[in-house]
Each structure stands twice: as structure tokens, then as C-alpha cells.
Amino acid sequence: ESVPQKDLLVFTQELSTLIKAGLPLDRSLAILSDLTENTYLKEIVQDLLREIKGGKSLSEALSAYPHVFPKIFVNMIKAGEAGGALDEILERLLEYLENSEELRDYIVSSLIYPCILALVGASSIIVMITFVIPKFAVIFENAGAPIPLPMKLMLGASGIIAGYWWLILMGGIGGWFGWRRYLASEAGRLSWDRTLLKLPLLGSVVRRMEVSRFSRTLGTLLKSAVP
């Protein structure tokens, strides 16, 4: 189970505020365990508190949840602990997370309109093939006129959709899960990323976005005294 990026951002912001105010780490985590609204994240914070009281460092406790706290998060906390500047590191980490969230929101908002257009367009095509074209075919038959070839092809597609929609739906769902499983593998992900980078227009956008993310991450780590 993962934690939404915004919840992680709020957790980092609140922890940074408490540490900067001079509260000890265990007291700060105890307060956060009461303030955190996300149930799963609340359990993680309580577990972090137990581990720290048991003698572990914060970075060691965080490393037990790699699906929640990314490597950059753990490494920066570790650098802050080693340098005795945990409050400064948390501020830099907060800035990094905020910038990442802004970039993500910008990309999502930019894709909403094209996705809506694609969905509306696909729905219109399905409605036209399934309901409109068959009615036009009846008109041609009643008039005794031959049905044009394009309309015959669309009639065939209409019959397939109407008769085998359940099979198409199952195939789509199966294909989606298969695609997700393929992307979860290292070879599949590498192949897909290579394809993305080679796409016209979109490839250049992906390259710039990833270079920006890499540079920002590297800069944040170097500023945080991570070798």
C-alpha cells in the first residue's frame, strides 16, 4: 500500500515545523501520529516512533518503508542526521517535494483536456457505429439503393460491437492488466521508456521533464551534503 504524495508532503511540512520549533524527534512524531489523517500513514508514524524509541535513527526507520519514502527522502534525512542539521534538511526536502508536486499537477492539468476530447470522440464514434449507421442502412434498403462500401464496413463493425461487446470488454480489461504487469517488469519498463523517448513531440517533452527532475534531485542531494 502506498501513501498519496500530498499526504507525504503534509507529513514532511508538519515534521519540519515541529523540529524547527525545537521539539525533540520522538515528541514530534508522537504529535504527528495524532494529527495525521491518513490511516495507513498514521500507523507508519506510530511504527517510526517505536523504532526510534528502540534506538534506531530516523533514516533507518524510514528505510523500512521504501514504497512510501523514496530513496532521496531517506538519504537526505540520513545526511541531516550525520551533519546535525535535520531541520535544514527537512526544509530542503519540503521544497523538493513541493516542486515535484507542482510539476506533477501541471502535467496532469495539461493532459485533462486532451483526455476529455479523446473520451468524447471515442464515445461519439461508438454511438454512431452502433446506433446511427444501422438506421441509415435501413433507409438505403427501403429505397432500394445499394449500400456504399464504407457503410457496409461500419455495419460490420456495428454487428461485431453489438454481438461481442462483452468479449471486447473482457479483452480490454485483460489487456490493461497484462500491460500493467509488463510495465512492472524491468525489461518491459525499459522497452516502454525507450519507445517514449523516441516518439515525435512527446519524446522531447519526456526528455526535458526527466532531465529537469534528475537535475533538481541531484542539486538537492548535493546541497544536503550527500556525497
Order of alpha helices (4+ residues) and beta strands (2+ residues): alpha-alpha-alpha-alpha-alpha-alpha-alpha-alpha-alpha-alpha
